Every structure is written in C-alpha cells, then in structure tokens.
C-alpha cells in the first residue's frame, strides 16, 4: 500500500466518523455563551450600583432642600451620610467624590467640565467645592463613584473607559433649590 493511499484512507475515515462532534460544538459555543452570561452579570451589577448611588443622592438632596441637614455640615459628614444610604457601594468613603456649589441665578454659569473623580493613585485628594447655601439658593450637586469591573476581560469590561487604577466612574448630577 502506498503512502498516498494510506493518508487518503485515514482522512476518509476521519471525515466519516461522528465521534467527538459534540465536543467541537461545545468548544465553539461555550466561550460565546459564557461571555454573554458574564456581560449580563456585569451589566446588572453596574446598574444595581448606579441605582443605589442615584437613590442615596436623591435622599440626601431631599434632606438639604428641606433643611434637615445642618448649615455647617462638612463634606466628610455629607459623604458618610450618603454612603450610609448607599450601602451597596463598597469602599464608598474612599471612592466617592462630592462637589456641591451654588449657581448664580443671574448669569446661570454651570460648570462645563464633567464631575471630577478621585484619583486613587494620588495620596491626597484634590480640593473640591462644597458649600451649603442659605434659603432660595440654586445648588448643583455632582457625585462621582469609582467601580472596579467584576469581569474586566469580557467585551463589556473591555469597552468601559477605565482610569489608571483599573476602575470606571459612575457619575450623577442633581440640581435643587434650598427652601
């Protein structure tokens, strides 16, 4: 038997055999299905954290509007109050940056840049504006919270704009008038 016939016979037998066909389907489809499941879990957890942050900001803004929060409240006290309401946010005290400023109702000058976030690689956080104005003042509250992706190698994790520490930001803005 020639070598050519032997190779042809082996290839023909290999092509006709159906053993292992389920393995090929598994190898092709398993990574795709797992990737979709992991992206869904990542997206769901990000949305849970986003909703928790929005709710905590809304409740805290309500306290400011109604005067339940003292006039001399510091940024750290306000941050701990907000973090107590957003109990799903891990390491909230270290990853949350709050900026609150009064908006002049004559000029309507709003900040053009997005809300700043904490840079965890820096040992000292940059100073931010935090003022609680008196009655009938238009206020703007901007909050940024850093989130570490659960699955950073999935397609969703790769699309997120990460900072130098491998985290992405959840930002929320709220405007209100104090009473």
BALOBA-1460 file (C-alpha; in Angstrom, 3 decimals):
// residues 179
<rec num="1" residu="x" x="0.000" y="0.000" z="0.000"/>
<rec num="2" residu="x" x="1.424" y="3.340" z="-0.954"/>
<rec num="3" residu="x" x="1.811" y="6.142" z="1.426"/>
<rec num="4" residu="x" x="-0.672" y="8.306" z="-0.534"/>
<rec num="5" residu="x" x="-3.432" y="5.688" z="-0.232"/>
<rec num="6" residu="x" x="-2.800" y="5.288" z="3.463"/>
<rec num="7" residu="x" x="-3.128" y="9.016" z="4.086"/>
<rec num="8" residu="x" x="-6.260" y="9.182" z="1.914"/>
<rec num="9" residu="x" x="-7.844" y="6.273" z="3.800"/>
<rec num="10" residu="x" x="-7.068" y="7.856" z="7.185"/>
<rec num="11" residu="x" x="-8.575" y="11.186" z="6.137"/>
<rec num="12" residu="x" x="-11.659" y="9.493" z="4.704"/>
<rec num="13" residu="x" x="-12.182" y="7.520" z="7.922"/>
<rec num="14" residu="x" x="-11.672" y="10.711" z="9.954"/>
<rec num="15" residu="x" x="-14.194" y="12.633" z="7.824"/>
<rec num="16" residu="x" x="-16.849" y="9.924" z="8.088"/>
<rec num="17" residu="x" x="-16.501" y="9.411" z="11.823"/>
<rec num="18" residu="x" x="-19.002" y="11.249" z="14.012"/>
<rec num="19" residu="x" x="-17.274" y="10.722" z="17.332"/>
<rec num="20" residu="x" x="-16.342" y="13.945" z="19.082"/>
<rec num="21" residu="x" x="-18.787" y="16.142" z="17.148"/>
<rec num="22" residu="x" x="-20.453" y="17.322" z="20.378"/>
<rec num="23" residu="x" x="-17.042" y="18.335" z="21.697"/>
<rec num="24" residu="x" x="-16.473" y="20.618" z="18.724"/>
<rec num="25" residu="x" x="-19.821" y="22.339" z="19.257"/>
<rec num="26" residu="x" x="-19.046" y="22.755" z="22.950"/>
<rec num="27" residu="x" x="-15.604" y="24.223" z="22.265"/>
<rec num="28" residu="x" x="-17.067" y="26.714" z="19.784"/>
<rec num="29" residu="x" x="-20.225" y="27.745" z="21.662"/>
<rec num="30" residu="x" x="-19.206" y="27.576" z="25.341"/>
<rec num="31" residu="x" x="-16.956" y="30.683" z="25.311"/>
<rec num="32" residu="x" x="-19.623" y="32.662" z="23.458"/>
<rec num="33" residu="x" x="-22.426" y="31.685" z="25.853"/>
<rec num="34" residu="x" x="-20.252" y="32.249" z="28.949"/>
<rec num="35" residu="x" x="-19.164" y="35.645" z="27.638"/>
<rec num="36" residu="x" x="-22.794" y="36.700" z="27.194"/>
<rec num="37" residu="x" x="-23.681" y="35.475" z="30.705"/>
<rec num="38" residu="x" x="-20.722" y="37.271" z="32.280"/>
<rec num="39" residu="x" x="-21.543" y="40.505" z="30.423"/>
<rec num="40" residu="x" x="-25.124" y="40.263" z="31.667"/>
<rec num="41" residu="x" x="-23.948" y="39.782" z="35.250"/>
<rec num="42" residu="x" x="-21.514" y="42.711" z="34.936"/>
<rec num="43" residu="x" x="-24.168" y="44.968" z="33.423"/>
<rec num="44" residu="x" x="-26.692" y="44.024" z="36.102"/>
<rec num="45" residu="x" x="-24.262" y="44.717" z="38.955"/>
<rec num="46" residu="x" x="-23.277" y="48.082" z="37.462"/>
<rec num="47" residu="x" x="-26.954" y="49.032" z="37.198"/>
<rec num="48" residu="x" x="-27.600" y="47.994" z="40.821"/>
<rec num="49" residu="x" x="-24.723" y="50.203" z="41.965"/>
<rec num="50" residu="x" x="-25.919" y="53.054" z="39.743"/>
<rec num="51" residu="x" x="-29.450" y="52.895" z="41.155"/>
<rec num="52" residu="x" x="-28.087" y="52.727" z="44.712"/>
<rec num="53" residu="x" x="-25.952" y="55.830" z="44.088"/>
<rec num="54" residu="x" x="-28.848" y="57.746" z="42.485"/>
<rec num="55" residu="x" x="-31.189" y="56.867" z="45.353"/>
<rec num="56" residu="x" x="-28.669" y="57.903" z="48.004"/>
<rec num="57" residu="x" x="-28.077" y="61.217" z="46.218"/>
<rec num="58" residu="x" x="-31.828" y="61.861" z="45.898"/>
<rec num="59" residu="x" x="-32.449" y="61.169" z="49.597"/>
<rec num="60" residu="x" x="-29.515" y="63.356" z="50.630"/>
<rec num="61" residu="x" x="-30.646" y="66.190" z="48.355"/>
<rec num="62" residu="x" x="-34.102" y="65.980" z="49.889"/>
<rec num="63" residu="x" x="-32.571" y="66.451" z="53.354"/>
<rec num="64" residu="x" x="-30.660" y="69.509" z="52.155"/>
<rec num="65" residu="x" x="-33.692" y="71.005" z="50.419"/>
<rec num="66" residu="x" x="-35.900" y="70.626" z="53.453"/>
<rec num="67" residu="x" x="-33.262" y="71.938" z="55.833"/>
<rec num="68" residu="x" x="-32.799" y="68.676" z="57.725"/>
<rec num="69" residu="x" x="-29.056" y="68.865" z="57.168"/>
<rec num="70" residu="x" x="-27.256" y="71.413" z="59.311"/>
<rec num="71" residu="x" x="-25.857" y="74.523" z="57.622"/>
<rec num="72" residu="x" x="-22.261" y="73.859" z="58.700"/>
<rec num="73" residu="x" x="-22.145" y="70.241" z="57.521"/>
<rec num="74" residu="x" x="-18.733" y="69.318" z="56.150"/>
<rec num="75" residu="x" x="-18.043" y="67.324" z="53.030"/>
<rec num="76" residu="x" x="-16.875" y="64.310" z="55.074"/>
<rec num="77" residu="x" x="-20.076" y="64.301" z="57.141"/>
<rec num="78" residu="x" x="-22.171" y="64.560" z="53.994"/>
<rec num="79" residu="x" x="-20.144" y="61.761" z="52.353"/>
<rec num="80" residu="x" x="-20.692" y="59.451" z="55.348"/>
<rec num="81" residu="x" x="-24.413" y="60.264" z="55.297"/>
<rec num="82" residu="x" x="-24.591" y="59.497" z="51.578"/>
<rec num="83" residu="x" x="-22.545" y="56.292" z="51.942"/>
<rec num="84" residu="x" x="-24.803" y="55.111" z="54.783"/>
<rec num="85" residu="x" x="-27.747" y="55.361" z="52.401"/>
<rec num="86" residu="x" x="-25.906" y="53.656" z="49.536"/>
<rec num="87" residu="x" x="-24.995" y="50.519" z="51.430"/>
<rec num="88" residu="x" x="-24.346" y="48.510" z="48.233"/>
<rec num="89" residu="x" x="-21.364" y="50.661" z="47.269"/>
<rec num="90" residu="x" x="-18.192" y="49.016" z="48.530"/>
<rec num="91" residu="x" x="-15.402" y="51.252" z="49.871"/>
<rec num="92" residu="x" x="-17.725" y="54.217" z="49.449"/>
<rec num="93" residu="x" x="-15.753" y="56.556" z="51.710"/>
<rec num="94" residu="x" x="-12.580" y="56.074" z="49.657"/>
<rec num="95" residu="x" x="-14.070" y="56.042" z="46.144"/>
<rec num="96" residu="x" x="-16.723" y="58.781" z="46.345"/>
<rec num="97" residu="x" x="-16.073" y="62.420" z="45.489"/>
<rec num="98" residu="x" x="-18.752" y="65.057" z="46.106"/>
<rec num="99" residu="x" x="-18.883" y="68.558" z="44.704"/>
<rec num="100" residu="x" x="-21.642" y="70.983" z="45.663"/>
<rec num="101" residu="x" x="-21.727" y="74.572" z="44.527"/>
<rec num="102" residu="x" x="-24.137" y="77.446" z="44.354"/>
<rec num="103" residu="x" x="-25.259" y="78.535" z="40.883"/>
<rec num="104" residu="x" x="-25.686" y="82.239" z="40.290"/>
<rec num="105" residu="x" x="-29.238" y="82.776" z="39.038"/>
<rec num="106" residu="x" x="-28.255" y="85.991" z="37.255"/>
<rec num="107" residu="x" x="-25.577" y="84.524" z="34.987"/>
<rec num="108" residu="x" x="-26.574" y="80.824" z="35.026"/>
<rec num="109" residu="x" x="-22.926" y="79.761" z="34.818"/>
<rec num="110" residu="x" x="-22.843" y="75.987" z="35.113"/>
<rec num="111" residu="x" x="-19.556" y="74.071" z="35.229"/>
<rec num="112" residu="x" x="-18.639" y="72.896" z="31.748"/>
<rec num="113" residu="x" x="-16.257" y="70.095" z="32.723"/>
<rec num="114" residu="x" x="-17.609" y="66.734" z="33.918"/>
<rec num="115" residu="x" x="-17.657" y="65.884" z="37.608"/>
<rec num="116" residu="x" x="-14.178" y="65.048" z="38.854"/>
<rec num="117" residu="x" x="-13.388" y="61.678" z="40.350"/>
<rec num="118" residu="x" x="-10.895" y="60.616" z="42.971"/>
<rec num="119" residu="x" x="-7.539" y="59.503" z="41.614"/>
<rec num="120" residu="x" x="-6.667" y="56.519" z="43.803"/>
<rec num="121" residu="x" x="-3.040" y="56.605" z="42.679"/>
<rec num="122" residu="x" x="-2.606" y="60.017" z="44.336"/>
<rec num="123" residu="x" x="-2.148" y="60.050" z="48.132"/>
<rec num="124" residu="x" x="-4.016" y="63.353" z="48.556"/>
<rec num="125" residu="x" x="-7.436" y="64.045" z="47.065"/>
<rec num="126" residu="x" x="-7.781" y="67.332" z="45.163"/>
<rec num="127" residu="x" x="-9.822" y="70.050" z="46.859"/>
<rec num="128" residu="x" x="-13.416" y="70.332" z="45.738"/>
<rec num="129" residu="x" x="-16.100" y="72.940" z="46.206"/>
<rec num="130" residu="x" x="-18.619" y="72.060" z="48.902"/>
<rec num="131" residu="x" x="-20.977" y="74.757" z="50.113"/>
<rec num="132" residu="x" x="-24.453" y="74.528" z="51.565"/>
<rec num="133" residu="x" x="-26.140" y="77.834" z="50.848"/>
<rec num="134" residu="x" x="-28.999" y="79.501" z="52.675"/>
<rec num="135" residu="x" x="-32.616" y="79.596" z="51.555"/>
<rec num="136" residu="x" x="-33.765" y="80.145" z="47.983"/>
<rec num="137" residu="x" x="-30.366" y="79.253" z="46.514"/>
<rec num="138" residu="x" x="-29.954" y="77.209" z="43.348"/>
<rec num="139" residu="x" x="-27.490" y="74.409" z="44.081"/>
<rec num="140" residu="x" x="-25.715" y="71.876" z="41.894"/>
<rec num="141" residu="x" x="-24.546" y="68.593" z="43.417"/>
<rec num="142" residu="x" x="-22.193" y="66.380" z="41.402"/>
<rec num="143" residu="x" x="-21.082" y="62.975" z="42.645"/>
<rec num="144" residu="x" x="-18.543" y="60.554" z="41.191"/>
<rec num="145" residu="x" x="-18.043" y="56.994" z="42.427"/>
<rec num="146" residu="x" x="-15.355" y="54.612" z="41.159"/>
<rec num="147" residu="x" x="-16.288" y="50.996" z="40.372"/>
<rec num="148" residu="x" x="-13.929" y="48.101" z="39.672"/>
<rec num="149" residu="x" x="-15.252" y="45.814" z="36.898"/>
<rec num="150" residu="x" x="-16.033" y="42.263" z="38.039"/>
<rec num="151" residu="x" x="-15.046" y="40.713" z="34.697"/>
<rec num="152" residu="x" x="-12.680" y="43.189" z="33.019"/>
<rec num="153" residu="x" x="-11.815" y="40.805" z="30.168"/>
<rec num="154" residu="x" x="-15.345" y="40.406" z="28.808"/>
<rec num="155" residu="x" x="-16.368" y="42.527" z="25.862"/>
<rec num="156" residu="x" x="-18.335" y="44.874" z="28.149"/>
<rec num="157" residu="x" x="-15.402" y="45.215" z="30.539"/>
<rec num="158" residu="x" x="-13.056" y="45.998" z="27.663"/>
<rec num="159" residu="x" x="-15.378" y="48.755" z="26.369"/>
<rec num="160" residu="x" x="-15.584" y="50.629" z="29.680"/>
<rec num="161" residu="x" x="-13.372" y="53.728" z="29.980"/>
<rec num="162" residu="x" x="-11.014" y="52.734" z="32.798"/>
<rec num="163" residu="x" x="-8.762" y="55.093" z="34.730"/>
<rec num="164" residu="x" x="-5.182" y="54.417" z="35.784"/>
<rec num="165" residu="x" x="-6.248" y="52.191" z="38.680"/>
<rec num="166" residu="x" x="-8.447" y="49.950" z="36.503"/>
<rec num="167" residu="x" x="-11.773" y="51.454" z="37.590"/>
<rec num="168" residu="x" x="-14.554" y="53.266" z="35.764"/>
<rec num="169" residu="x" x="-16.743" y="56.055" z="37.075"/>
<rec num="170" residu="x" x="-20.430" y="56.310" z="37.862"/>
<rec num="171" residu="x" x="-21.447" y="59.972" z="37.901"/>
<rec num="172" residu="x" x="-24.656" y="61.634" z="38.903"/>
<rec num="173" residu="x" x="-25.784" y="65.249" z="38.946"/>
<rec num="174" residu="x" x="-28.632" y="66.810" z="40.869"/>
<rec num="175" residu="x" x="-29.884" y="70.375" z="40.856"/>
<rec num="176" residu="x" x="-32.163" y="71.782" z="43.531"/>
<rec num="177" residu="x" x="-33.307" y="74.934" z="45.281"/>
<rec num="178" residu="x" x="-32.944" y="75.117" z="49.049"/>
<rec num="179" residu="x" x="-36.057" y="76.100" z="50.984"/>
